[in-house]
Amino acid sequence: MSTSLSEGLPESLKSLRTRSLFLLREQVPPLLVVGQTPNAFRRVGLVQGGSFEGERLSGEVVNGNDWQSVRPTPASSWTCVWCCAPTMEP
């Protein structure tokens, strides 16, 4: 028996449309390679700055980190933490 993923959803979710919030540009020197661990090959990006710009949200990336865990399966992960300063419009 086959059922549609949208079955049972409210009408408002069946016609949901999305758009980008902003474009992010990071200043990241070459990645720090941690190397192979028992679970994944790990790399870290030390974000030294950047910017984000969009129709509804813009500002400066102060700093941050990107942690990458590359696995031999499709289950690789990327965790990002940024300190951002939005541009305040009057």
Order of alpha helices (4+ residues) and beta strands (2+ residues): alpha-beta-beta-beta-beta-beta-beta
